[in-house]
């Protein structure tokens, strides 16, 4: 090595050492921040229906931690469960750290049937986590009732680089039913994806629900000797009309596809150089899942219970009361809990009504989901009820009914009566004693009774002092002087503002923001999604514009982010709004009126928050 080359080598070694040092510090900070995140545990099956001879995967994900033990696997008759190890993922996005551990379990069926995988549980940092029970359906081999989704094949029998599959239960669906489905995007590892639009359904006969975070789960699979990245979108669909429908999912992605390989030898054969020297940009690829014929049936009228509210799924019901020993006339809190899986938005338990024995109040409701789609969880109904007699011994049972789509019949449930001890009210006992007194006899007021009200007025007096000496009259004389001083200050401030060019620029910016907000309203009324988000972007740009010489529309996202306080809620809302505007501009996505109205409220709230933050800086 020459003396001239030695400083370069030393500099290169030092630069790599510093790079590793910074990476270690960043990872340490990430670990410290992740340690404070709240842990959560979910489980999912891939797929939910298989044929005998095939296998399924049970993925148990613990998020918010970087290490978690594997839960104890249950013994299930007819299934063989084998652990395949675990994977750990840590991501740092805009300073926010997220970590998760995924345990992979192989499931091999020994016979056909319907198998329930019970709830799995773990204890992390003293907090007990649990999953929702899952159902795996195994059918006879070659029946065609279950299919494992895999990448589509081209004309030569080879798997395509990208493809889309939608897993839907292979049975008849019912109107109003909430059906969890899985949308899988297969991407070969040599394909570099830059953007993916939100998935949509081709049929208007179904509504679609997505998790709040909207982020798909990712894993890898080896198919035909090639490694594929599989992105799984958990979704839920709900039929709205009966009949035969064709169901398929659609989305569009932008990706760099591998070019024809040129054999230069060595590093030049890397796919990166193929895309770079080919001079091609990302290609927009529209994808559709294989079409699936789905029959949607109406709920049967026969044997429909009178209290049926439209709940479809599988549920259980329980009731409790507190306190269980009260005095007649004191309230009791009745709690009815419906747990299970299904369309909880239709779950209703008829409240108790007021009668001769009970006085009741309006019931309150809250829903606690146990999965990201709101398909599993529990709905809690609380009602205040007041026993009117000490003869009551129990809170009556409460009824609940639902429709089971698997068994195709209605199910009626009822809670057990709740034992209640009611003590006679002292006021009632006193009235009984008073009624037993003979005519003319005086009954003493019990010690617990309140003293009676006295309505007779007391003696009246007259204030002989003149009005001019009253304190309130003297204070009233200062009102005109204060009003004159306030008017003088206001006039001076108005003159100063009219002579200030900065004030006029701020006033013009406010008018511009108001005009764009009105444009958003007109676009929302006309159903023009692209015009709506274009006006929303211009309004935010006008609010953040700091230079009068530069057009507000030329502000980029990075420049707008620099004008917002780091780590604030306004920054997160700004990124969400601009991201949605870009998605609409490039994909042509059409949002329904209710979503446009929600985005308008979010945009107006963001504009107000930015205006308040800008005023504090001034």
Secondary structure by P-SEA (a helix, b strand, c coil): ccccaaaaaaaaaaaaaaaaaaaaaaaaaaaaaaaacbbbbbbbbccccccccbbbbbbbbbcccccccccbbbbbccbbbbbccbbbbbbbcccbbbbbbbbbbbbbbcccccccccbbbbbcccbbbbbcbbbbbbcccccccbbbbcccccccccccccbbbbbcccccccccbbbbbbbbbbbccccccccccccccccccbbbbbccccbbbbbccccccbbbbbbbbbbbbbbccccbbbbbbbbbbbbbccccccccccccccaaaaaaaacccbbbbbbbccbbbbbbbcccccccccccccccccbbbbbbbccccccccbbbbbbbbbbccccccccccccccccccbbbcbbbbbbbbccccccbbbbbbbbbbbbccccccccbbbbbbbbbccccbbbbbbbcbbbbbbbbbaaaaaaaaaaaccccccccccccccccccccccbbbbbcccccccaaaaaaaaaaaaaaaaaaaaaaaaaaaaacaaaaaaaaaaaaaaaaaaaaaaaaaaccaaaaaaaaaaaaaaaaccccccccccccaaaaaaacccccaaaaaaaaaaaaaaaaaaccccccaaaaaaaaaaaaaaaaaaaaaaaaac
